[in-house]
Amino acid sequence: MVGGRRGTLLAALLAAWVAAAAAAEAEAGSEQAAVPEERSLVRPMTASNWTLVLEGEWMLKFYAPWCPSCQQTDSEWETFAKNGEILQISVGKVDVIQEPGLSGRFFVTTLPAFFHAKDGIFRRYRGPGIYEDLQNYILEKKWQSVEPLTGWKSPASLTMSGMAGLFSISGKIWHLHNYFTVTLGVPAWCSYVFFIIATLIFGLFMGLVLVVISECFSMPLPRHLSERSEQSLRSEEAHTAEQLQDVEEEKDDSNEEENKDSLVDDEEEKEDLGDEDEAEEDEEDSAVTGRDEERSDALDQRPPGEAPEDEAPGGETGDNTPEQPSLAGAEVAAEDTLRQRKSQHPDKGDKGDEGPSA
């Protein structure tokens, strides 16, 4: 009897303890349910709402879930977002795995990457990413000393829009490759072969489309217009050929005139040389005839029977006997040179006559 009562008492105590523990857990659960979960003030940015950063002042963070450096700055970024209302700035974040197009638009190459935007003008923030430095960057307006991303580098430009398209396509291809290899269990080399074949087929298809578009927009010319164009081309070719012939004829005429002028100049030079030779010959002839006349006059004036002054009595010559043969030799030499020049002068005349005939 005593043992049965003790067992009943222990069972009752155990049941009371379990009930009290269940009640305590229920109260704790109700208290947790009464306190709402704290909401993050960091706004996720996607390809559909990224244009919000073109108005007002923003700070953006590009991150990846697997990046350790990005995880270290998460708490600092949350704290900075809580004080965003005080700093009058909006805070956002971009997951480059889910939004490859935005990473291409901002040309993100390192993680984490921070950007400051003020009325559509973007600047790259290269600080440590802690709350104090971010707060000073905004309050002290340090972003004004940073060179903005203008021109084709601006995320809102047409060039970076094309870059965003390329990055988004590459992201889709990467997701498709993971689907083949992870979900379906296809070998990686089979996935690569599939993408290579798909690229070739797509290139051929686009080439065919370009050919069709060019054929549609480049209409052929009517037949009469094509004939006219051919005739005009032929007439232009004939005109150019005639112009070339005229140029060649002008060149030939100019060459002939130059040759004639050169021949005339040569003839004039020859005539001048001939006149000079004749003048020299006349002077020499006059000199020789003058000497002969003087000698003959001297002989005529000598009395008969008187020997010349140069000869001594008895037929012997005096001191001036050697001079008589020298004078005679000089006269003979002068006559010989005169004859040679006369013989050369007709030859020059003959050559001059042959030149023009040629």
BALOBA-1460 file (C-alpha; in Angstrom, 3 decimals):
// residues 358
<rec num="1" residu="m" x="0.000" y="0.000" z="0.000"/>
<rec num="2" residu="v" x="2.785" y="2.418" z="0.929"/>
<rec num="3" residu="g" x="4.722" y="1.670" z="-2.317"/>
<rec num="4" residu="g" x="1.644" y="2.286" z="-4.428"/>
<rec num="5" residu="r" x="1.022" y="5.629" z="-2.812"/>
<rec num="6" residu="r" x="4.630" y="6.731" z="-3.343"/>
<rec num="7" residu="g" x="4.488" y="5.836" z="-7.053"/>
<rec num="8" residu="t" x="1.304" y="7.802" z="-7.503"/>
<rec num="9" residu="l" x="2.859" y="10.804" z="-5.759"/>
<rec num="10" residu="l" x="5.967" y="10.741" z="-7.948"/>
<rec num="11" residu="a" x="3.867" y="10.521" z="-11.092"/>
<rec num="12" residu="a" x="1.810" y="13.494" z="-9.990"/>
<rec num="13" residu="l" x="4.922" y="15.552" z="-9.265"/>
<rec num="14" residu="l" x="6.412" y="14.659" z="-12.653"/>
<rec num="15" residu="a" x="3.219" y="15.657" z="-14.415"/>
<rec num="16" residu="a" x="3.147" y="18.982" z="-12.555"/>
<rec num="17" residu="w" x="6.768" y="19.706" z="-13.529"/>
<rec num="18" residu="v" x="6.141" y="18.995" z="-17.182"/>
<rec num="19" residu="a" x="3.082" y="21.234" z="-17.128"/>
<rec num="20" residu="a" x="5.046" y="24.070" z="-15.520"/>
<rec num="21" residu="a" x="7.854" y="23.755" z="-18.111"/>
<rec num="22" residu="a" x="5.335" y="23.788" z="-20.964"/>
<rec num="23" residu="a" x="3.686" y="26.884" z="-19.513"/>
<rec num="24" residu="a" x="7.054" y="28.661" z="-19.225"/>
<rec num="25" residu="e" x="7.916" y="27.838" z="-22.835"/>
<rec num="26" residu="a" x="4.517" y="29.083" z="-23.943"/>
<rec num="27" residu="e" x="5.030" y="32.377" z="-22.121"/>
<rec num="28" residu="a" x="8.495" y="32.820" z="-23.662"/>
<rec num="29" residu="g" x="7.106" y="32.116" z="-27.122"/>
<rec num="30" residu="s" x="4.345" y="34.626" z="-26.641"/>
<rec num="31" residu="e" x="6.859" y="37.277" z="-25.544"/>
<rec num="32" residu="q" x="9.041" y="36.613" z="-28.613"/>
<rec num="33" residu="a" x="6.009" y="36.843" z="-30.839"/>
<rec num="34" residu="a" x="5.057" y="40.123" z="-29.235"/>
<rec num="35" residu="v" x="8.510" y="41.644" z="-30.071"/>
<rec num="36" residu="p" x="8.763" y="42.102" z="-33.895"/>
<rec num="37" residu="e" x="11.955" y="41.123" z="-35.716"/>
<rec num="38" residu="e" x="14.207" y="44.088" z="-36.464"/>
<rec num="39" residu="r" x="13.909" y="45.138" z="-40.140"/>
<rec num="40" residu="s" x="17.022" y="45.891" z="-42.207"/>
<rec num="41" residu="l" x="17.230" y="49.426" z="-43.572"/>
<rec num="42" residu="v" x="19.569" y="48.429" z="-46.402"/>
<rec num="43" residu="r" x="17.563" y="48.362" z="-49.631"/>
<rec num="44" residu="p" x="18.347" y="45.515" z="-52.082"/>
<rec num="45" residu="m" x="18.924" y="46.890" z="-55.588"/>
<rec num="46" residu="t" x="18.031" y="44.948" z="-58.733"/>
<rec num="47" residu="a" x="17.980" y="45.579" z="-62.472"/>
<rec num="48" residu="s" x="14.383" y="46.771" z="-62.179"/>
<rec num="49" residu="n" x="14.812" y="49.420" z="-59.452"/>
<rec num="50" residu="w" x="18.431" y="50.549" z="-59.837"/>
<rec num="51" residu="t" x="17.293" y="53.797" z="-61.524"/>
<rec num="52" residu="l" x="16.279" y="55.057" z="-58.064"/>
<rec num="53" residu="v" x="19.935" y="55.902" z="-57.421"/>
<rec num="54" residu="l" x="19.796" y="58.534" z="-60.199"/>
<rec num="55" residu="e" x="17.900" y="60.842" z="-57.838"/>
<rec num="56" residu="g" x="19.096" y="62.026" z="-54.435"/>
<rec num="57" residu="e" x="22.180" y="60.808" z="-52.563"/>
<rec num="58" residu="w" x="22.999" y="57.106" z="-52.290"/>
<rec num="59" residu="m" x="25.683" y="54.714" z="-51.091"/>
<rec num="60" residu="l" x="25.804" y="51.305" z="-52.763"/>
<rec num="61" residu="k" x="27.640" y="48.141" z="-51.751"/>
<rec num="62" residu="f" x="28.373" y="45.299" z="-54.206"/>
<rec num="63" residu="y" x="28.910" y="41.974" z="-52.453"/>
<rec num="64" residu="a" x="28.723" y="38.208" z="-52.858"/>
<rec num="65" residu="p" x="27.426" y="35.750" z="-50.228"/>
<rec num="66" residu="w" x="30.627" y="33.678" z="-50.381"/>
<rec num="67" residu="c" x="32.962" y="36.726" z="-49.967"/>
<rec num="68" residu="p" x="34.581" y="36.859" z="-46.472"/>
<rec num="69" residu="s" x="35.519" y="40.543" z="-46.772"/>
<rec num="70" residu="c" x="31.922" y="41.366" z="-47.639"/>
<rec num="71" residu="q" x="30.669" y="39.510" z="-44.568"/>
<rec num="72" residu="q" x="33.045" y="41.457" z="-42.317"/>
<rec num="73" residu="t" x="31.501" y="44.781" z="-43.406"/>
<rec num="74" residu="d" x="27.856" y="43.679" z="-43.114"/>
<rec num="75" residu="s" x="27.405" y="44.925" z="-39.538"/>
<rec num="76" residu="e" x="29.098" y="48.252" z="-40.341"/>
<rec num="77" residu="w" x="26.874" y="48.697" z="-43.369"/>
<rec num="78" residu="e" x="23.744" y="47.985" z="-41.310"/>
<rec num="79" residu="t" x="24.798" y="50.557" z="-38.719"/>
<rec num="80" residu="f" x="25.463" y="53.096" z="-41.462"/>
<rec num="81" residu="a" x="21.983" y="52.406" z="-42.915"/>
<rec num="82" residu="k" x="20.340" y="52.984" z="-39.513"/>
<rec num="83" residu="n" x="21.824" y="56.493" z="-39.431"/>
<rec num="84" residu="g" x="20.884" y="57.136" z="-43.043"/>
<rec num="85" residu="e" x="17.941" y="59.309" z="-42.112"/>
<rec num="86" residu="i" x="20.170" y="61.495" z="-39.948"/>
<rec num="87" residu="l" x="22.761" y="61.777" z="-42.728"/>
<rec num="88" residu="q" x="19.971" y="62.258" z="-45.320"/>
<rec num="89" residu="i" x="21.284" y="59.466" z="-47.481"/>
<rec num="90" residu="s" x="19.862" y="56.199" z="-48.817"/>
<rec num="91" residu="v" x="21.809" y="52.960" z="-48.458"/>
<rec num="92" residu="g" x="21.566" y="49.988" z="-50.822"/>
<rec num="93" residu="k" x="23.298" y="46.710" z="-51.642"/>
<rec num="94" residu="v" x="23.679" y="44.595" z="-54.779"/>
<rec num="95" residu="d" x="24.244" y="40.829" z="-54.859"/>
<rec num="96" residu="v" x="26.513" y="40.277" z="-57.877"/>
<rec num="97" residu="i" x="25.480" y="36.615" z="-58.063"/>
<rec num="98" residu="q" x="21.814" y="37.460" z="-58.454"/>
<rec num="99" residu="e" x="22.377" y="40.689" z="-60.421"/>
<rec num="100" residu="p" x="25.314" y="40.221" z="-62.834"/>
<rec num="101" residu="g" x="23.891" y="42.948" z="-65.079"/>
<rec num="102" residu="l" x="24.334" y="45.611" z="-62.403"/>
<rec num="103" residu="s" x="27.890" y="44.456" z="-61.684"/>
<rec num="104" residu="g" x="28.625" y="44.898" z="-65.389"/>
<rec num="105" residu="r" x="26.941" y="48.304" z="-65.505"/>
<rec num="106" residu="f" x="29.182" y="49.543" z="-62.668"/>
<rec num="107" residu="f" x="32.121" y="47.451" z="-63.989"/>
<rec num="108" residu="v" x="32.780" y="45.799" z="-60.625"/>
<rec num="109" residu="t" x="36.017" y="43.799" z="-60.617"/>
<rec num="110" residu="t" x="36.740" y="43.544" z="-56.870"/>
<rec num="111" residu="l" x="34.580" y="42.745" z="-53.851"/>
<rec num="112" residu="p" x="33.349" y="44.442" z="-51.826"/>
<rec num="113" residu="a" x="32.903" y="47.538" z="-53.988"/>
<rec num="114" residu="f" x="31.333" y="50.805" z="-52.773"/>
<rec num="115" residu="f" x="29.868" y="53.633" z="-54.872"/>
<rec num="116" residu="h" x="28.558" y="57.084" z="-53.999"/>
<rec num="117" residu="a" x="25.812" y="58.636" z="-56.137"/>
<rec num="118" residu="k" x="24.670" y="62.242" z="-56.034"/>
<rec num="119" residu="d" x="21.928" y="63.294" z="-58.489"/>
<rec num="120" residu="g" x="23.046" y="60.723" z="-61.053"/>
<rec num="121" residu="i" x="26.794" y="61.433" z="-60.733"/>
<rec num="122" residu="f" x="28.701" y="58.367" z="-59.544"/>
<rec num="123" residu="r" x="32.003" y="58.156" z="-57.674"/>
<rec num="124" residu="r" x="33.981" y="55.184" z="-56.409"/>
<rec num="125" residu="y" x="34.505" y="54.996" z="-52.640"/>
<rec num="126" residu="r" x="37.809" y="53.264" z="-51.840"/>
<rec num="127" residu="g" x="37.788" y="53.486" z="-48.020"/>
<rec num="128" residu="p" x="37.798" y="50.633" z="-45.485"/>
<rec num="129" residu="g" x="33.986" y="50.516" z="-45.344"/>
<rec num="130" residu="i" x="33.635" y="51.002" z="-41.572"/>
<rec num="131" residu="y" x="30.891" y="53.154" z="-40.086"/>
<rec num="132" residu="e" x="33.088" y="56.039" z="-38.853"/>
<rec num="133" residu="d" x="34.832" y="56.468" z="-42.181"/>
<rec num="134" residu="l" x="31.554" y="56.272" z="-44.096"/>
<rec num="135" residu="q" x="29.983" y="58.872" z="-41.821"/>
<rec num="136" residu="n" x="32.915" y="61.277" z="-42.252"/>
<rec num="137" residu="y" x="32.834" y="60.677" z="-46.017"/>
<rec num="138" residu="i" x="29.279" y="62.030" z="-46.122"/>
<rec num="139" residu="l" x="29.408" y="64.722" z="-43.432"/>
<rec num="140" residu="e" x="32.706" y="66.252" z="-44.585"/>
<rec num="141" residu="k" x="31.757" y="65.792" z="-48.260"/>
<rec num="142" residu="k" x="34.994" y="64.036" z="-49.083"/>
<rec num="143" residu="w" x="33.326" y="62.696" z="-52.192"/>
<rec num="144" residu="q" x="33.773" y="66.113" z="-53.835"/>
<rec num="145" residu="s" x="37.538" y="65.480" z="-54.120"/>
<rec num="146" residu="v" x="36.975" y="62.182" z="-55.960"/>
<rec num="147" residu="e" x="36.893" y="62.177" z="-59.751"/>
<rec num="148" residu="p" x="33.394" y="61.236" z="-60.977"/>
<rec num="149" residu="l" x="32.597" y="58.517" z="-63.465"/>
<rec num="150" residu="t" x="31.632" y="60.571" z="-66.515"/>
<rec num="151" residu="g" x="31.285" y="59.883" z="-70.199"/>
<rec num="152" residu="w" x="31.233" y="56.268" z="-71.285"/>
<rec num="153" residu="k" x="32.279" y="55.172" z="-67.768"/>
<rec num="154" residu="s" x="29.047" y="56.425" z="-66.244"/>
<rec num="155" residu="p" x="26.652" y="53.567" z="-65.309"/>
<rec num="156" residu="a" x="23.834" y="55.459" z="-67.035"/>
<rec num="157" residu="s" x="25.692" y="55.680" z="-70.387"/>
<rec num="158" residu="l" x="24.843" y="53.616" z="-73.460"/>
<rec num="159" residu="t" x="28.218" y="51.861" z="-73.361"/>
<rec num="160" residu="m" x="27.746" y="50.580" z="-69.827"/>
<rec num="161" residu="s" x="24.187" y="49.548" z="-70.707"/>
<rec num="162" residu="g" x="25.669" y="47.271" z="-73.345"/>
<rec num="163" residu="m" x="28.167" y="46.013" z="-70.782"/>
<rec num="164" residu="a" x="25.278" y="45.231" z="-68.441"/>
<rec num="165" residu="g" x="23.644" y="43.179" z="-71.183"/>
<rec num="166" residu="l" x="26.816" y="41.176" z="-71.734"/>
<rec num="167" residu="f" x="27.221" y="40.496" z="-68.021"/>
<rec num="168" residu="s" x="23.587" y="39.435" z="-67.694"/>
<rec num="169" residu="i" x="23.970" y="37.006" z="-70.598"/>
<rec num="170" residu="s" x="27.120" y="35.570" z="-69.049"/>
<rec num="171" residu="g" x="25.276" y="35.156" z="-65.729"/>
<rec num="172" residu="k" x="22.443" y="33.267" z="-67.430"/>
<rec num="173" residu="i" x="24.930" y="31.012" z="-69.186"/>
<rec num="174" residu="w" x="26.645" y="30.328" z="-65.863"/>
<rec num="175" residu="h" x="23.314" y="29.423" z="-64.222"/>
<rec num="176" residu="l" x="22.476" y="27.160" z="-67.158"/>
<rec num="177" residu="h" x="25.869" y="25.448" z="-66.873"/>
<rec num="178" residu="n" x="25.256" y="24.826" z="-63.163"/>
<rec num="179" residu="y" x="21.825" y="23.433" z="-63.984"/>
<rec num="180" residu="f" x="23.354" y="20.977" z="-66.459"/>
<rec num="181" residu="t" x="26.238" y="19.875" z="-64.240"/>
<rec num="182" residu="v" x="24.659" y="19.979" z="-60.754"/>
<rec num="183" residu="t" x="20.951" y="19.383" z="-61.203"/>
<rec num="184" residu="l" x="21.008" y="17.041" z="-64.201"/>
<rec num="185" residu="g" x="24.431" y="15.520" z="-63.497"/>
<rec num="186" residu="v" x="25.757" y="16.108" z="-67.031"/>
<rec num="187" residu="p" x="29.588" y="16.012" z="-67.361"/>
<rec num="188" residu="a" x="31.240" y="19.395" z="-67.643"/>
<rec num="189" residu="w" x="32.798" y="18.678" z="-71.074"/>
<rec num="190" residu="c" x="29.369" y="17.855" z="-72.478"/>
<rec num="191" residu="s" x="28.125" y="21.237" z="-71.247"/>
<rec num="192" residu="y" x="31.088" y="22.963" z="-72.942"/>
<rec num="193" residu="v" x="30.416" y="21.139" z="-76.230"/>
<rec num="194" residu="f" x="26.774" y="22.158" z="-76.059"/>
<rec num="195" residu="f" x="27.656" y="25.836" z="-75.603"/>
<rec num="196" residu="i" x="30.215" y="25.718" z="-78.456"/>
<rec num="197" residu="i" x="27.680" y="24.249" z="-80.869"/>
<rec num="198" residu="a" x="25.035" y="26.703" z="-79.719"/>
<rec num="199" residu="t" x="27.446" y="29.618" z="-80.313"/>
<rec num="200" residu="l" x="28.208" y="28.437" z="-83.871"/>
<rec num="201" residu="i" x="24.527" y="27.967" z="-84.704"/>
<rec num="202" residu="f" x="23.666" y="31.366" z="-83.266"/>
<rec num="203" residu="g" x="26.438" y="33.015" z="-85.302"/>
<rec num="204" residu="l" x="25.244" y="31.379" z="-88.531"/>
<rec num="205" residu="f" x="21.675" y="32.404" z="-87.801"/>
<rec num="206" residu="m" x="22.644" y="36.019" z="-87.159"/>
<rec num="207" residu="g" x="24.698" y="36.088" z="-90.364"/>
<rec num="208" residu="l" x="21.679" y="34.822" z="-92.311"/>
<rec num="209" residu="v" x="19.500" y="37.493" z="-90.717"/>
<rec num="210" residu="l" x="21.982" y="40.226" z="-91.686"/>
<rec num="211" residu="v" x="22.084" y="38.964" z="-95.287"/>
<rec num="212" residu="v" x="18.282" y="38.969" z="-95.514"/>
<rec num="213" residu="i" x="18.085" y="42.480" z="-94.067"/>
<rec num="214" residu="s" x="20.694" y="43.770" z="-96.528"/>
<rec num="215" residu="e" x="18.844" y="42.195" z="-99.431"/>
<rec num="216" residu="c" x="15.573" y="43.749" z="-98.313"/>
<rec num="217" residu="f" x="16.924" y="47.273" z="-97.886"/>
<rec num="218" residu="s" x="19.339" y="47.357" z="-100.835"/>
<rec num="219" residu="m" x="16.867" y="47.331" z="-103.741"/>
<rec num="220" residu="p" x="18.362" y="46.607" z="-107.194"/>
<rec num="221" residu="l" x="18.383" y="49.444" z="-109.726"/>
<rec num="222" residu="p" x="15.931" y="49.353" z="-112.664"/>
<rec num="223" residu="r" x="17.245" y="48.083" z="-115.960"/>
<rec num="224" residu="h" x="17.267" y="51.451" z="-117.738"/>
<rec num="225" residu="l" x="19.088" y="53.042" z="-114.810"/>
<rec num="226" residu="s" x="21.680" y="50.285" z="-114.828"/>
<rec num="227" residu="e" x="22.182" y="50.717" z="-118.608"/>
<rec num="228" residu="r" x="22.577" y="54.461" z="-118.123"/>
<rec num="229" residu="s" x="25.086" y="53.890" z="-115.393"/>
<rec num="230" residu="e" x="27.062" y="51.541" z="-117.641"/>
<rec num="231" residu="q" x="27.003" y="54.075" z="-120.468"/>
<rec num="232" residu="s" x="28.124" y="56.830" z="-118.165"/>
<rec num="233" residu="l" x="30.968" y="54.637" z="-116.937"/>
<rec num="234" residu="r" x="32.035" y="53.890" z="-120.483"/>
<rec num="235" residu="s" x="31.892" y="57.568" z="-121.457"/>
<rec num="236" residu="e" x="33.951" y="58.462" z="-118.394"/>
<rec num="237" residu="e" x="36.521" y="55.810" z="-119.281"/>
<rec num="238" residu="a" x="36.705" y="57.103" z="-122.882"/>
<rec num="239" residu="h" x="37.060" y="60.665" z="-121.627"/>
<rec num="240" residu="t" x="39.861" y="59.697" z="-119.299"/>
<rec num="241" residu="a" x="41.599" y="57.793" z="-122.118"/>
<rec num="242" residu="e" x="41.361" y="60.872" z="-124.362"/>
<rec num="243" residu="q" x="42.773" y="63.033" z="-121.623"/>
<rec num="244" residu="l" x="45.695" y="60.645" z="-121.221"/>
<rec num="245" residu="q" x="46.338" y="60.704" z="-124.959"/>
<rec num="246" residu="d" x="46.250" y="64.503" z="-125.001"/>
<rec num="247" residu="v" x="48.712" y="64.615" z="-122.139"/>
<rec num="248" residu="e" x="51.053" y="62.217" z="-123.938"/>
<rec num="249" residu="e" x="50.813" y="64.227" z="-127.173"/>
<rec num="250" residu="e" x="51.590" y="67.425" z="-125.311"/>
<rec num="251" residu="k" x="54.598" y="65.768" z="-123.757"/>
<rec num="252" residu="d" x="55.804" y="64.594" z="-127.189"/>
<rec num="253" residu="d" x="55.311" y="68.060" z="-128.682"/>
<rec num="254" residu="s" x="57.194" y="69.674" z="-125.857"/>
<rec num="255" residu="n" x="60.041" y="67.175" z="-126.289"/>
<rec num="256" residu="e" x="60.202" y="67.870" z="-130.039"/>
<rec num="257" residu="e" x="60.262" y="71.610" z="-129.447"/>
<rec num="258" residu="e" x="63.043" y="71.220" z="-126.933"/>
<rec num="259" residu="n" x="65.036" y="69.105" z="-129.405"/>
<rec num="260" residu="k" x="64.549" y="71.674" z="-132.158"/>
<rec num="261" residu="d" x="65.600" y="74.482" z="-129.859"/>
<rec num="262" residu="s" x="68.698" y="72.565" z="-128.867"/>
<rec num="263" residu="l" x="69.567" y="71.900" z="-132.533"/>
<rec num="264" residu="v" x="69.108" y="75.569" z="-133.410"/>
<rec num="265" residu="d" x="71.305" y="76.562" z="-130.504"/>
<rec num="266" residu="d" x="73.992" y="74.120" z="-131.650"/>
<rec num="267" residu="e" x="73.871" y="75.509" z="-135.203"/>
<rec num="268" residu="e" x="74.150" y="79.061" z="-133.939"/>
<rec num="269" residu="e" x="77.123" y="78.118" z="-131.804"/>
<rec num="270" residu="k" x="78.779" y="76.444" z="-134.799"/>
<rec num="271" residu="e" x="78.159" y="79.505" z="-136.996"/>
<rec num="272" residu="d" x="79.637" y="81.752" z="-134.318"/>
<rec num="273" residu="l" x="82.690" y="79.511" z="-134.102"/>
<rec num="274" residu="g" x="83.004" y="79.554" z="-137.923"/>
<rec num="275" residu="d" x="82.811" y="83.344" z="-138.026"/>
<rec num="276" residu="e" x="85.468" y="83.594" z="-135.353"/>
<rec num="277" residu="d" x="87.723" y="81.187" z="-137.275"/>
<rec num="278" residu="e" x="87.229" y="83.165" z="-140.507"/>
<rec num="279" residu="a" x="88.065" y="86.420" z="-138.741"/>
<rec num="280" residu="e" x="91.228" y="84.890" z="-137.313"/>
<rec num="281" residu="e" x="92.185" y="83.505" z="-140.723"/>
<rec num="282" residu="d" x="91.605" y="86.904" z="-142.386"/>
<rec num="283" residu="e" x="93.785" y="88.560" z="-139.784"/>
<rec num="284" residu="e" x="96.558" y="86.013" z="-140.328"/>
<rec num="285" residu="d" x="96.263" y="86.347" z="-144.130"/>
<rec num="286" residu="s" x="96.471" y="90.120" z="-143.903"/>
<rec num="287" residu="a" x="99.503" y="89.857" z="-141.634"/>
<rec num="288" residu="v" x="101.275" y="87.450" z="-144.006"/>
<rec num="289" residu="t" x="100.467" y="89.520" z="-147.108"/>
<rec num="290" residu="g" x="101.676" y="92.661" z="-145.314"/>
<rec num="291" residu="r" x="104.977" y="91.000" z="-144.531"/>
<rec num="292" residu="d" x="105.358" y="89.799" z="-148.095"/>
<rec num="293" residu="e" x="104.625" y="93.252" z="-149.460"/>
<rec num="294" residu="e" x="107.111" y="94.852" z="-147.086"/>
<rec num="295" residu="r" x="109.769" y="92.336" z="-148.125"/>
<rec num="296" residu="s" x="109.103" y="92.809" z="-151.818"/>
<rec num="297" residu="d" x="109.231" y="96.612" z="-151.403"/>
<rec num="298" residu="a" x="112.545" y="96.327" z="-149.622"/>
<rec num="299" residu="l" x="113.994" y="94.176" z="-152.399"/>
<rec num="300" residu="d" x="112.715" y="96.544" z="-155.076"/>
<rec num="301" residu="q" x="114.253" y="99.587" z="-153.393"/>
<rec num="302" residu="r" x="117.728" y="97.944" z="-153.170"/>
<rec num="303" residu="p" x="120.195" y="99.165" z="-155.905"/>
<rec num="304" residu="p" x="121.247" y="96.617" z="-158.474"/>
<rec num="305" residu="g" x="124.395" y="94.724" z="-157.675"/>
<rec num="306" residu="e" x="124.240" y="95.575" z="-153.992"/>
<rec num="307" residu="a" x="124.134" y="92.647" z="-151.745"/>
<rec num="308" residu="p" x="121.629" y="92.441" z="-149.004"/>
<rec num="309" residu="e" x="122.606" y="93.882" z="-145.698"/>
<rec num="310" residu="d" x="122.394" y="90.527" z="-144.057"/>
<rec num="311" residu="e" x="124.982" y="88.998" z="-146.493"/>
<rec num="312" residu="a" x="128.710" y="89.716" z="-146.242"/>
<rec num="313" residu="p" x="131.006" y="90.104" z="-149.260"/>
<rec num="314" residu="g" x="132.133" y="86.841" z="-150.799"/>
<rec num="315" residu="g" x="128.765" y="85.182" z="-150.142"/>
<rec num="316" residu="e" x="129.354" y="84.836" z="-146.401"/>
<rec num="317" residu="t" x="126.648" y="85.811" z="-144.048"/>
<rec num="318" residu="g" x="127.215" y="88.169" z="-141.174"/>
<rec num="319" residu="d" x="126.051" y="87.981" z="-137.650"/>
<rec num="320" residu="n" x="122.311" y="88.081" z="-138.607"/>
<rec num="321" residu="t" x="122.425" y="85.066" z="-140.954"/>
<rec num="322" residu="p" x="120.535" y="82.743" z="-138.566"/>
<rec num="323" residu="e" x="117.563" y="85.113" z="-138.433"/>
<rec num="324" residu="q" x="116.699" y="84.759" z="-142.161"/>
<rec num="325" residu="p" x="115.910" y="81.045" z="-142.063"/>
<rec num="326" residu="s" x="113.908" y="81.564" z="-138.829"/>
<rec num="327" residu="l" x="111.713" y="84.171" z="-140.505"/>
<rec num="328" residu="a" x="111.148" y="81.915" z="-143.471"/>
<rec num="329" residu="g" x="110.292" y="78.993" z="-141.197"/>
<rec num="330" residu="a" x="107.781" y="81.114" z="-139.291"/>
<rec num="331" residu="e" x="106.141" y="82.138" z="-142.526"/>
<rec num="332" residu="v" x="105.943" y="78.547" z="-143.672"/>
<rec num="333" residu="a" x="104.447" y="77.482" z="-140.322"/>
<rec num="334" residu="a" x="101.873" y="80.265" z="-140.508"/>
<rec num="335" residu="e" x="100.867" y="79.162" z="-144.010"/>
<rec num="336" residu="d" x="100.536" y="75.560" z="-142.860"/>
<rec num="337" residu="t" x="98.259" y="76.504" z="-139.926"/>
<rec num="338" residu="l" x="96.217" y="78.674" z="-142.286"/>
<rec num="339" residu="r" x="95.742" y="75.757" z="-144.656"/>
<rec num="340" residu="q" x="94.768" y="73.420" z="-141.824"/>
<rec num="341" residu="r" x="92.134" y="75.855" z="-140.534"/>
<rec num="342" residu="k" x="90.748" y="76.272" z="-144.025"/>
<rec num="343" residu="s" x="90.535" y="72.524" z="-144.410"/>
<rec num="344" residu="q" x="88.751" y="72.261" z="-140.993"/>
<rec num="345" residu="h" x="86.315" y="75.057" z="-141.795"/>
<rec num="346" residu="p" x="84.575" y="73.279" z="-144.712"/>
<rec num="347" residu="d" x="84.294" y="70.142" z="-142.557"/>
<rec num="348" residu="k" x="82.425" y="72.076" z="-139.877"/>
<rec num="349" residu="g" x="80.148" y="73.587" z="-142.472"/>
<rec num="350" residu="d" x="79.322" y="70.138" z="-143.833"/>
<rec num="351" residu="k" x="78.486" y="68.859" z="-140.348"/>
<rec num="352" residu="g" x="76.282" y="71.885" z="-139.726"/>
<rec num="353" residu="d" x="74.419" y="71.158" z="-142.948"/>
<rec num="354" residu="e" x="73.916" y="67.536" z="-141.946"/>
<rec num="355" residu="g" x="72.530" y="68.477" z="-138.500"/>
<rec num="356" residu="p" x="69.293" y="70.206" z="-139.577"/>
<rec num="357" residu="s" x="68.645" y="67.584" z="-142.242"/>
<rec num="358" residu="a" x="68.795" y="64.950" z="-139.549"/>
